[in-house]
Amino acid sequence: MPELMNPDEFRTALENAIKGKAATASPFSKAWAEGSLTREHMARWAENHYKYVGPFADYLGYVYARMPEQYREAKDFLLANMYEEEIGGDRHTDLLIRFAESCGTTRERVLDPDLCSPTTRALQAWCYCVAMREDPIVAVAGLVVGLESQVPSIYRRQTPTLREKYGFSDHEVEFFDLHIVSDEIHGERGYQIVLEHANTVELQQKCLRICEIGAEMRLLYTNALYRDYVEPTLGGGMARAA
């Protein structure tokens, strides 16, 4: 039988739930970091990534509405996270669209809900399901710890290549620079909320499992980008449109 873990033990267990399943292990992430993708491949990534992260404030809104009133700091964090995504400074999705356009695609394609991989739809649906149905603390574990906390490690490997290999400007890659900083803060705050409020064996075990599933979902999504858009171009073929 599992026992209630102290904060240090629980933090280590949460981190281990993600290890080995992080999206940095995907061939798409590796090819990006190595500079072996084309701008067309990155355009397909942007079209898909919008469908996943575009509704992120919506996911958090559902969690916010169900978070117990006495967890005021957790509610404030969710509200601040939503504000940063949608209102505070440049809208994050607009920065993503800016990058997408610099890769050669259009705002219309990015916004078109039909232009994405089935695996991307599955990730979006999973996020909505977690936000609407899971215990709010479990939802924070899945969405913020399992997914959002991975972003800085992914983008730190990819962003230098965008400048050095592909010649993107600082203006064009602002989306990545912003999220390296903001998601490191968000991820750590998510950890602190889960460590504080997952105060039963059952809640801790649910948080561990959903972090593991969240990491698996993001890895599957990133693997599918390679399978659907990169593999068809190996050997000289044209990339399949979304």
Backbone as a ProteinNet text record, in pm:
[ID]
protein_1_A
[PRIMARY]
MPELMNPDEFRTALENAIKGKAATASPFSKAWAEGSLTREHMARWAENHYKYVGPFADYLGYVYARMPEQYREAKDFLLANMYEEEIGGDRHTDLLIRFAESCGTTRERVLDPDLCSPTTRALQAWCYCVAMREDPIVAVAGLVVGLESQVPSIYRRQTPTLREKYGFSDHEVEFFDLHIVSDEIHGERGYQIVLEHANTVELQQKCLRICEIGAEMRLLYTNALYRDYVEPTLGGGMARAA
[TERTIARY]
84.4	0	87.7	57.2	131.8	107.7	205.7	193.7	200.7	151.2	156.3	302	339.9	477.5	494.7	614.7	643.3	671.7	676.1	691.1	813.4	925.5	1045.3	1028.8	974.6	951.3	850.7	746.6	640.9	693.7	774.7	833.1	918.1	999.3	1083.1	997.9	890.1	802.1	732.6	691.6	629.1	727.9	850	952.2	981.7	985.5	1012.9	897.9	776	661	672.2	745.8	762	886.9	989.9	1117.7	1097.3	1167	1158	1041.9	950.2	834.9	830	929.6	929.6	939.1	878.4	873.4	1009.9	1109.6	1245.2	1300.4	1240.9	1286.4	1229.1	1135.8	1071.5	1168.1	1159.3	1243	1216.9	1094.9	1066.3	1145.3	1144.8	1219.8	1369	1417.8	1560.5	1598.9	1516.2	1545.3	1543.5	1451.9	1445	1574.2	1612.3	1732.1	1858.3	1860	1976.1	1976.5	1862.6	1853.4	1824.8	1764.1	1738.6	1594.4	1511.3	1376.5	1380.8	1274.1	1257.5	1158.2	1150.9	1050	909.8	893.6	762.7	723.5	818.3	789.9	747.4	817.8	785.2	651.9	614.4	481.5	372.8	395.2	297.9	293.1	411	413.6	329.1	347.6	275.3	125	83.2	-59.8	-117.8	-41.4	-88.2	-77.9	32.9	55.4	-51.8	-100.7	-206.9	-331	-362.4	-482.9	-467.8	-343.4	-317.3	-311	-227.9	-207.7	-304.4	-367.8	-462.5	-570.7	-629.4	-732.9	-677.9	-546.3	-491.4	-558.9	-589	-659.6	-798.9	-861.1	-991.7	-979.1	-875.2	-854.9	-844.6	-760.2	-738.8	-864.7	-946.6	-1071.7	-1165.1	-1172.4	-1256	-1201.7	-1070.4	-1010.3	-1034.9	-1017.2	-1039.9	-1181.5	-1278.9	-1418.7	-1448.7	-1371.8	-1398.9	-1301.2	-1200.3	-1102.6	-1170.6	-1153	-1216	-1182.4	-1279.2	-1262.6	-1151.7	-1132.3	-1030.2	-887.9	-873.1	-740.7	-715.2	-716.1	-711.4	-583	-470	-345	-346.2	-405.3	-414.3	-505.7	-617.5	-708.4	-641	-566.7	-496.1	-393.7	-322.9	-225.3	-292.8	-403.2	-474	-522.2	-574.9	-623.5	-509.1	-396.4	-280.5	-226.3	-227.8	-181.1	-270.3	-401.4	-495.3	-473.6	-451.1	-428.7	-305.3	-198	-75.3	-96.9	-174.3	-197.6	-277.1	-374.6	-473.2	-467.1	-420.6	-434.7	-302.6	-222.7	-101.6	3.9	21.8	117.2	62.7	152	109.1	40.1	-72.7	-141.8	-48.4	-34.1	63	31.9	-95.2	-130.4	-97.5	-101.3	-61.2	87.8	167.8	310.8	336.2	256.1	267.9	231.6	125.7	85.5	193.3	256.6	366.6	477.1	513.9	615.6	567.2	441.5	386.6	395.9	360.2	365.5	508.9	604.1	744.2	795	723	758.6	692.9	601.5	541.6	396.5	336.1	193.7	115.6	-15.2	-100.3	-180.8	-227.2	-315.2	-438.3	-491.8	-613.3	-589.7	-474.5	-444.6	-424.4	-358.2	-336	-469	-563	-691.1	-789.4	-766.1	-858.3	-857.2	-969.1	-969.5	-950.4	-968	-954.3	-811	-722.4	-585.1	-495.7	-505.2	-417.9	-421.1	-323.1	-314.4	-423.5	-474.9	-569.6	-511.9	-381.1	-318.4	-322.8	-313.6	-326.6	-467.3	-567.6	-706	-720.9	-655	-662.9	-602.6	-488.9	-427.3	-517.9	-574.7	-665.6	-785.5	-843.1	-959.4	-923.3	-803.3	-759.1	-747.7	-693.2	-679.6	-815.6	-910.8	-1045.5	-1106	-1087.6	-1143.8	-1086	-954.3	-888.6	-939.3	-947.7	-989	-1131.4	-1219.1	-1360.8	-1398.6	-1321.6	-1370.1	-1284.2	-1154.3	-1068.4	-1076.6	-1041.6	-1023.9	-933.6	-965.4	-886.7	-736.8	-698.2	-555.7	-493.8	-566	-519.7	-508.2	-604	-599.8	-477.4	-443	-321.5	-199	-197.8	-86.2	-73.2	-185.2	-180	-145.3	-210.8	-195.6	-71.2	-40.9	69.9	199.7	194.8	316.7	348	250	274.8	303.2	240.2	254.8	336.8	287.1	346.1	488.7	517.9	651.7	760.5	722.1	820.3	871.9	795.6	821.5	961.5	1008.8	1142.1	1252	1250.3	1355.6	1347	1225.8	1209.1	1259	1213.5	1243.9	1388.6	1451.6	1593.1	1680.1	1637.7	1713	1680.5	1558.1	1512.8	1538.4	1527.5	1532.4	1666.9	1782	1908.6	1919.4	1866.5	1871.7	1790.1	1678.9	1595.8	1673.7	1757.2	1836.8	1960.7	2033	2165.1	2157.7	2063	2054.1	1957.7	1842.8	1736.7	1729.8	1795.9	1802.1	1678	1597.3	1481.5	1528.5	1450.7	1482.6	1428.9	1476	1424.6	1274.1	1227.1	1084.2	1005.1	1058.1	985.7	983.1	1081.9	1088	1052	985.7	948.7	861.6	777.8	692.6	775.8	889.7	973.6	1048	1103.3	1174.7	1082.1	960	864	831.8	811.3	768.1	881.2	1003.1	1114.8	1111	1078.9	1073.8	942.1	830.3	700	662.7	690.7	648.8	738.4	860.6	942.3	877.8	828.8	759.3	628.9	551.3	422.5	441.5	539.8	562.2	597.2	684.8	723.7	605.5	524.4	406	308	295.3	209.7	257.3	388.3	444.4	407.2	423.4	397.8	251.3	159.6	16.6	-12.5	42.5	18.5	81.9	203.3	270.4	193	132.7	60.6	-75.2	-148.2	-289.1	-318.6	-226.3	-245.3	-202.2	-291.1	-256	-312.8	-352.4	-393.8	-320.2	-313.9	-249.8	-320.3	-453	-530.2	-499.9	-499.3	-471.2	-328.3	-234.5	-96.2	-82.9	-144.2	-134.9	-204.3	-315.6	-384.4	-299.5	-234.1	-148	-29.6	30.1	141.6	98.1	-15.6	-62.7	-97.2	-160.4	-199.3	-78.5	24.5	149	211.4	210.6	265	185.7	53.3	-30.6	-11.5	-5.1	14.6	143.9	251.4	379.5	369.1	300.4	280.6	200.8	98.1	15.4	96.4	178.7	259.3	363.4	420.8	518.5	451.9	334	261.1	229.8	187	156.8	281.1	394.9	518	569.6	557.6	595.2	511.7	383.1	293.7	331.9	383.7	428.5	539.8	629.9	738.4	682.4	595.6	538.6	454.3	374.7	278.8	338.6	442.7	490.6	637.5	718.6	860.9	890.5	845.1	874.6	831.6	715	677.4	772.2	854.3	947	1084.5	1110.9	1240.9	1250.8	1355	1368.9	1318.7	1287.1	1257.5	1112.1	1020	878.6	838.1	718.4	664.8	595.7	607.3	540.8	391.2	326.4	181.9	119.6	26.2	-42.4	-132.3	-153.8	-242.1	-384.4
-120.4	0	125.1	219.8	346.7	420	496.2	577.3	725.2	810.9	954	999	1066.4	1112.6	1252.7	1280.6	1417.8	1499.6	1633.3	1716.5	1682.2	1653.6	1622.3	1491.2	1390.8	1262	1275.8	1353.4	1371	1447.5	1551.2	1628	1536.6	1455.2	1362.9	1265	1216.7	1121.5	1187.3	1313.4	1385.2	1402.3	1440.1	1456.8	1324.6	1216.4	1084.5	1036	1082.1	1042.5	1094.5	1203.9	1265.1	1212.6	1178.3	1134.9	1014.6	1018.1	909	923	1016.9	1039.5	1183.4	1263.7	1404.4	1418.1	1525.4	1545.2	1571.9	1604.1	1622.6	1493.6	1379.3	1250.7	1219.5	1300.4	1275.1	1299.2	1220.5	1246.6	1383.6	1436.2	1570.3	1674.9	1663.6	1757.9	1747.9	1625.9	1607.1	1664.9	1641.5	1693.9	1846.3	1904.3	2050.5	2104.3	2044.1	2090.8	2073.1	1971.9	1947.1	2035.3	2099.6	2184.3	2109.6	1989.6	1909.8	1917.3	2000.8	2025.2	2136.9	2148.5	2259.8	2359	2476.7	2573.7	2519.4	2438.5	2377.8	2284.6	2207.9	2122.3	2206.1	2316.8	2401.4	2472.8	2499.3	2555.9	2457.5	2328.8	2226.6	2215.8	2226.3	2225.6	2339.5	2459.7	2576.5	2559.6	2506.5	2484.7	2388.3	2285.1	2187.7	2242.4	2310	2355.4	2455	2533.5	2628.6	2555.6	2441.4	2368.2	2313	2287.6	2239.5	2354.3	2456.2	2561.6	2677.8	2691	2801.5	2806.2	2690.9	2691.2	2679.6	2700.3	2672.7	2756.5	2881.5	2963.8	2907.5	2847.1	2784.1	2665	2582.3	2469	2519.9	2621.6	2674	2737.6	2794.7	2855.5	2753.4	2634.7	2529.3	2485.9	2477.6	2439.2	2548.9	2672.7	2787.5	2785.7	2759.5	2761.8	2653.9	2545.4	2434.1	2428.1	2514.2	2514.6	2562	2490.9	2532.7	2676.9	2748.3	2890.5	2915.7	2822.2	2843.2	2830.4	2775.2	2765.9	2893.9	3005.6	3135.5	3154.1	3109.9	3127.1	3046.5	2927.9	2846.6	2914	2968.1	3038.2	3161.4	3233.4	3352.3	3314.1	3203.6	3157.7	3126	3053.7	3018.4	3142.5	3238	3362	3440.7	3448	3519.7	3450.4	3318.6	3242.6	3270.7	3271.5	3303.6	3445.1	3538.2	3677.8	3689.9	3622.9	3629.2	3571.9	3464.8	3402	3492.9	3563.6	3630.6	3783.1	3844.9	3990.3	4058.7	4000.4	4066.8	4079.6	4196.6	4215.5	4155.8	4100.7	4036.7	3904.9	3882.7	3754.4	3642.8	3539.7	3435.9	3367.9	3348.3	3283.9	3372.3	3504.2	3593.1	3579.9	3558.9	3537.6	3405.9	3305.1	3177.7	3193.7	3269.2	3293.5	3373.1	3467	3542.8	3447.6	3352.9	3256	3170.5	3126.2	3042.5	3113.1	3239.9	3315.1	3329	3341	3351.2	3218.8	3107.9	2976.8	2952.5	3042	3029.9	2989.9	2966.8	2937.1	3065.4	3055.2	3172.9	3165.5	3281.4	3287.7	3200.6	3202.6	3125.5	2975.9	2927.1	2785.3	2752.1	2840.4	2817	2809.9	2896.3	2902.4	2794.8	2734.1	2634	2508.7	2476.2	2362.6	2228.1	2222.5	2095.7	2065.6	2163	2143.3	2103.8	1978.6	1926	1774.6	1716.3	1571.5	1519	1398.9	1338.9	1329.6	1310.1	1300.8	1435.8	1545	1677.6	1696.4	1652.2	1659.6	1579.6	1465.1	1381.3	1453	1520.6	1594.8	1708	1781.9	1890.5	1835.5	1726.1	1667.1	1619.2	1560.9	1515.1	1632.6	1744.4	1863.2	1913	1919.4	1961.8	1864.7	1735.3	1634.1	1647.6	1662.9	1678.9	1804.5	1914.9	2042.3	2038.6	1965.9	1965.1	1858.8	1748.7	1633.1	1593.9	1621.3	1575.7	1670	1619.1	1704.5	1821.1	1945.2	2060.2	2048.6	1990.5	1974.7	1871.8	1767.4	1668.2	1732.1	1819	1888	1978.4	2047.7	2129.6	2041.1	1925.4	1832.9	1791.4	1759	1712.7	1821.4	1937.3	2043.3	2127.9	2159.7	2252.1	2175.2	2072.9	1996.3	1900.6	1820.5	1720.3	1777.7	1891.3	1949.1	2078	2180.7	2313.9	2319.3	2242.9	2251	2196.5	2121.5	2068.5	2173.9	2279.3	2372.9	2434	2487.4	2548.9	2455.1	2329	2236.5	2206.9	2206.2	2182.8	2302.7	2422.1	2541.4	2586.3	2554.7	2590.8	2517	2399.3	2323.8	2371.7	2416.9	2448.3	2593.2	2685.5	2827.6	2871.9	2829.7	2870.4	2828.2	2709.2	2661.2	2750.5	2803.1	2890.4	3013.2	3065.5	3183.9	3145.4	3045.1	3014.7	2935.5	2843	2756.6	2812.8	2859.8	2899.6	3049.3	3128.5	3271.8	3349.8	3296.1	3371.5	3490	3596.5	3715.5	3701.3	3787.6	3789.4	3812.8	3899.7	3930	3804.7	3724.3	3606.5	3493.7	3487.4	3376.8	3422.3	3534.9	3586	3487.2	3411.3	3310.8	3216.9	3173.3	3076.5	3142	3259.3	3330.2	3356	3397.3	3428.3	3304.8	3191.6	3072.7	3004.2	3024.6	2971.9	3032.6	3160	3229.2	3203.6	3230.7	3226.3	3085.3	2983.9	2849.2	2786.1	2838.1	2793.1	2839.8	2963.2	3016.4	2941.7	2924.2	2855.4	2711.2	2642.6	2504.2	2489.5	2576.8	2570.5	2600.9	2698.1	2730.2	2613.6	2547.2	2429.1	2320.5	2297.9	2200.3	2237.4	2364.6	2406.4	2386.7	2414.6	2394.7	2247.3	2161.9	2018	1965.7	2008.8	1962.4	2003.1	2120.9	2170.5	2104.3	2085.8	2048.4	1901.6	1829.3	1684.8	1620.2	1624.9	1592.1	1459.6	1374.6	1239.1	1142.6	1017.8	916.4	907.6	910.6	898.5	1013.9	1137.3	1252.2	1247.6	1211.3	1202.5	1100.7	986.5	883.1	926	995.7	1045.8	1150.9	1236.1	1338.3	1274.3	1174.5	1105.6	1041	976.4	906.6	1004.7	1116.7	1209.3	1283.8	1305.9	1362.5	1267.3	1141	1039.7	1036.6	1038.9	1036	1163.4	1278.1	1404.1	1404.5	1354.7	1346.7	1251.7	1140	1045.4	1108.5	1186.6	1250.8	1351.1	1430.7	1528	1457.6	1350.1	1275.5	1212.5	1155.2	1098.3	1205.2	1321.8	1433.6	1474.8	1485.7	1528.3	1419.8	1293.2	1183.4	1184.3	1213.9	1214.5	1324	1436	1541.7	1489.5	1412.3	1355.8	1254.2	1166.9	1062.1	1121.9	1223	1276.3	1377.9	1451.4	1562.5	1552.7	1481.1	1472.8	1344.7	1231.7	1105.3	1104.7	1162.8	1162.8	1243.3	1329.9	1410.8	1347.3	1244.4	1179.1	1102.8	1123.6	1061.9	1148.5	1277.9	1372.3	1398.4	1334.9	1361.2	1495.6	1537.8	1663.3	1638.8	1734.1	1721.7	1717.4	1626.9	1618.1	1733.9	1803.6	1914	1860.9	1945.5	1903.4	1887.3
0	0	0	-88.2	-85.1	45.5	86.9	207.6	170.4	260.7	236.7	233.6	126.3	110.1	166.3	218.1	258.7	132.2	143.2	21.9	-62.9	-1	-79	-155.5	-88.6	-154.1	-267.4	-242.6	-341.7	-462.8	-438.3	-549	-638	-576.9	-653.9	-733	-671.7	-740.1	-859.1	-845.1	-956.4	-1071.8	-1038.9	-1142.6	-1212.1	-1135.1	-1193.2	-1280.1	-1251.2	-1332.2	-1475	-1492.4	-1624.7	-1694.7	-1617	-1674.7	-1767.6	-1878.4	-1974.8	-2070.2	-2039.1	-2126	-2176.2	-2141.4	-2179.9	-2331.5	-2383	-2527.8	-2589	-2506.5	-2560	-2619.6	-2581.2	-2633.4	-2771.2	-2818	-2946.2	-3062	-3169.6	-3287.1	-3348.9	-3334.3	-3387	-3308.9	-3175.7	-3092.5	-3120.2	-3135.4	-3161.7	-3297.5	-3399.4	-3532.9	-3533.1	-3457.3	-3445.5	-3382	-3270.2	-3199.6	-3283.5	-3369.2	-3454.9	-3579.7	-3607.3	-3725.6	-3853.5	-3842.8	-3962.6	-4012	-3950.1	-4000.2	-4104.1	-4181.5	-4273.6	-4214.9	-4273.3	-4228.8	-4252.4	-4355.4	-4380.2	-4265.2	-4216.7	-4101.3	-3980.6	-3957.2	-3842.4	-3861.3	-3986.4	-4012.8	-3972.1	-4004	-3963	-3810.2	-3747.1	-3600.4	-3545.5	-3598.7	-3547.5	-3566.3	-3681.5	-3705.6	-3603.7	-3570	-3471.7	-3329.7	-3300.9	-3164.2	-3121.1	-3214	-3181.1	-3130.2	-3189.8	-3148	-3006.6	-2966.1	-2829.7	-2730.2	-2756.3	-2657	-2671.8	-2788	-2806	-2698.9	-2661.5	-2556.7	-2414.9	-2392.2	-2259	-2150.6	-2181.2	-2082.8	-2055.2	-2156.3	-2135.4	-2040.9	-2063.2	-1971.9	-1827.7	-1808.8	-1673.9	-1616.9	-1704.9	-1659.4	-1596.4	-1655.6	-1597.8	-1461.9	-1450.3	-1321.9	-1218.3	-1259.5	-1169.3	-1112.9	-1197.6	-1154.3	-1051.2	-1051.8	-960.5	-843.7	-844	-734.3	-605.6	-493.9	-368.2	-331.8	-284.9	-255.5	-154.5	-61.9	41.3	-13.3	-134	-196.4	-275.8	-205.9	-271.9	-353.5	-302	-376.2	-505.9	-500.6	-622.1	-724.3	-678.7	-769.3	-829.2	-745.2	-795.4	-901.6	-879.6	-979.3	-1111.3	-1107.1	-1230.1	-1303.8	-1226.5	-1288	-1350.3	-1281.4	-1334.8	-1459.8	-1459.1	-1575.1	-1695.7	-1674	-1782.1	-1833.1	-1740.7	-1778.3	-1867.2	-1827.9	-1907.4	-2046.8	-2055.8	-2185.1	-2278.9	-2224.6	-2309	-2309.6	-2201.9	-2190.4	-2158.2	-2071.2	-2023.1	-2131.6	-2187	-2296.5	-2424.6	-2507.4	-2631.6	-2601.2	-2667	-2653	-2700.3	-2619.3	-2651.9	-2784.4	-2813.2	-2939.6	-3059	-3041.3	-3150.5	-3179.6	-3074.6	-3094.9	-3168.3	-3138.7	-3208.6	-3356	-3382.6	-3521.5	-3595.6	-3528.2	-3589.2	-3633.6	-3545.6	-3583.3	-3700.1	-3693.9	-3800.7	-3935.8	-3939.1	-4064.6	-4114.7	-4022.7	-4064.3	-4120.1	-4091.3	-4147.1	-4282.6	-4322.8	-4454.5	-4457.2	-4340.2	-4338.8	-4310.9	-4294.1	-4278.9	-4150.1	-4106.6	-3989.3	-4010.9	-4132.1	-4161.6	-4141.7	-4185.1	-4165.7	-4018	-3946.6	-3803.7	-3729.1	-3765.3	-3695.6	-3741.2	-3855.7	-3910.3	-3822.2	-3756.8	-3663.6	-3731.7	-3863.1	-3933.7	-3975.1	-3963.5	-4007.9	-3891	-3852.3	-3747.6	-3750.6	-3687	-3675.8	-3581.3	-3604.9	-3509.3	-3368.2	-3357.6	-3226	-3155	-3229.8	-3169.7	-3114.6	-3190.1	-3140.7	-3011	-3006.2	-2885.8	-2765.6	-2785.5	-2675.6	-2629.7	-2723.2	-2685.7	-2608	-2656.4	-2589.5	-2449.8	-2434.7	-2303.1	-2207.2	-2254.6	-2168.9	-2122.5	-2214.4	-2175.6	-2074.7	-2097.4	-2007.6	-1867.5	-1859	-1728.9	-1659.3	-1733.5	-1674.3	-1621.4	-1689.8	-1654.5	-1552.6	-1545.4	-1470.9	-1351.1	-1356.6	-1248.2	-1127.8	-1011	-893.6	-934	-893.2	-938.7	-911.7	-800.1	-771.6	-865.2	-894.2	-991.5	-1129.3	-1162.8	-1292.1	-1302.8	-1194.8	-1194.9	-1216.8	-1152.7	-1171.2	-1317.5	-1380.3	-1518.1	-1617	-1604.1	-1704.1	-1682.4	-1557.5	-1529.3	-1504.4	-1419.7	-1390.9	-1505.7	-1545.9	-1648.9	-1786.4	-1820.2	-1953.5	-1953.3	-1883.3	-1894.3	-1840.7	-1736.5	-1676.9	-1770.2	-1873.4	-1968	-2065.9	-2085.1	-2195	-2191.3	-2077.7	-2080.3	-2128.4	-2084.9	-2127.1	-2276.2	-2331.5	-2475.6	-2554.8	-2515.9	-2595.4	-2578.6	-2466.1	-2451	-2552.6	-2594	-2693.6	-2835.6	-2856.4	-2991.6	-3032.3	-2938.8	-2973.9	-3029.8	-2972.5	-3034.2	-3180	-3212.6	-3350.6	-3442.7	-3393.2	-3476.2	-3521.5	-3432.5	-3467.6	-3549.8	-3500.7	-3556.6	-3687.1	-3696.6	-3815	-3919	-3871	-3963.9	-3989	-3906.3	-3929.3	-3891.8	-3800.8	-3753.5	-3669.9	-3672.4	-3593.3	-3451.7	-3362	-3224.7	-3224.1	-3311.6	-3321	-3358.2	-3447.3	-3495.8	-3393.5	-3304.7	-3207.6	-3065.9	-3053.9	-2921.7	-2845.6	-2916.3	-2851.9	-2765.3	-2816.6	-2746	-2629.8	-2653.9	-2547.3	-2428.1	-2457.9	-2351.9	-2268.9	-2336.1	-2263.2	-2187.5	-2228	-2148.3	-2008.2	-2000.8	-1871.5	-1799.8	-1868	-1800.8	-1757.7	-1840	-1804.8	-1699	-1683.3	-1570.4	-1439.9	-1438.7	-1320.8	-1298.7	-1406.5	-1394.2	-1347.3	-1406.2	-1368.4	-1221.7	-1172.5	-1031.6	-941	-980.2	-898.2	-898.7	-1012.5	-1018.6	-924.4	-922.1	-828	-684.9	-648.8	-511.2	-472.4	-564.8	-537.4	-513.7	-598.1	-584.4	-455.2	-425.7	-303.3	-178.3	-181.4	-63.6	-46.4	-156.5	-144.2	-176.1	-234.7	-250.2	-119.4	-20.8	117	166	72.1	106.3	12.7	54.5	-30.5	-164.7	-161.8	-286.3	-382	-329.1	-414.6	-468.7	-386.2	-433.9	-545.7	-530.6	-632.9	-762.2	-750.1	-870.1	-941.3	-864.5	-924.4	-996.1	-935.3	-999.6	-1130.3	-1126.9	-1247.5	-1359.2	-1323.6	-1429.6	-1485.7	-1404.9	-1458.4	-1559.4	-1526.2	-1616.6	-1747.4	-1736.5	-1856.3	-1938.2	-1869.8	-1940.5	-2019.9	-1958.7	-2029.3	-2148.1	-2129.6	-2239.9	-2353.4	-2318.3	-2420.6	-2502.2	-2434.5	-2508.3	-2594.9	-2545.6	-2624.7	-2746.9	-2729.4	-2843.6	-2947.4	-2900.4	-2990.7	-3069.4	-3002.3	-3069.2	-3162.4	-3121.7	-3210.6	-3338.1	-3323.6	-3440.1	-3539	-3489.5	-3580.7	-3671.5	-3615.3	-3696.5	-3796	-3746.9	-3832.4	-3945.4	-3914	-4010.6	-4107.5	-4063.3	-4145.5	-4186.7	-4109.1	-4142.9	-4221.2	-4171.5	-4239.4	-4386.4	-4422	-4564.3	-4653.2	-4594.7	-4674.5	-4685.3	-4607.7	-4615.2	-4747.5	-4819.2	-4949.9	-5062	-5028.2	-5135.1	-5161.5	-5082.4	-5105.5	-5050.9	-5085.5	-5036	-4903.1	-4811.6	-4682	-4702	-4629.8	-4638.5	-4563	-4625.8	-4560.3	-4451.5	-4350	-4241.2	-4290.2
[MASK]
++++++++++++++++++++++++++++++++++++++++++++++++++++++++++++++++++++++++++++++++++++++++++++++++++++++++++++++++++++++++++++++++++++++++++++++++++++++++++++++++++++++++++++++++++++++++++++++++++++++++++++++++++++++++++++++++++++++++++++++++++

